[in-house]
Amino acid sequence: MTRRMILPLLFGLVGCAILIGLGSWQMQRLHWKEGVLAEIEARIAAAPVPLPDHPESPRDRYLPVVAEGRMTGEGLKVLASRKLVGPGHRLIGVLETGGRRVLVDLGFVPDGEPLDLPQGPARVVGNLHWPEEKDSFTPEPNPVTGLWFARDVPAMAAKLGTEPTLIVAREPVVPEIAPLPVDTSGIPNDHLGYALTWFLLAVAWAGMTVLFLWRIRRRNA
């Protein structure tokens, strides 16, 4: 090995070590995220408890609850879609229970079907949730159609005169509306892809290092 090859070799080894280290770190993050998701899924599927007096996020996020009372017939619709079904709306209703008014995500209604909100006695089983769907690009609710483009709990509560508490039904409140229960599908877990990217870059770095060393050796031959 000539002196000219030492620096490129060291540069290649250090680069490979850094890239492999980053890939290994992402694998550790993957195992951590899988554990977090498993905990959330177990919490979502747990037995429901009575609706807390003062629900808060993040403490009570995903908490399974049961509440009995009366659906008022008030509500709004949020743009949504389902695989194999197509576009439609989530129906957000108002439940009066124990002297309180809370929001209930009743579920999904496809486009073209009636959007009547239930009215009368109801038992709601679901999970507390504070969806983080709105960002700076989300349009404001359409004042003509009344259509919302995201579940913004504080804004919906202000519109309907309820407390900022949303129960996402996991059992049908009325047979005509199919629930869209809370799940972990919206929580990103891209660490495996990141890890593979770093490992592939390490392979490419090693290959370029070998090629560079081979060319130096040929020149000095």
RAFEN-V29532 format. One record per helix or strand. SS is the DSSP state (alpha for helix, beta for strand). FROM is the first residue (numbers start at 0). TO is the last residue. If there is no record, write none. Layout:
<<SS & FROM & TO> <SS & FROM & TO>>
This chain:
<<alpha & 2 & 43> <beta & 48 & 49> <beta & 63 & 81> <beta & 85 & 96> <beta & 99 & 109> <beta & 118 & 127> <beta & 146 & 147> <alpha & 152 & 159> <beta & 165 & 168> <beta & 177 & 177> <alpha & 190 & 219>>
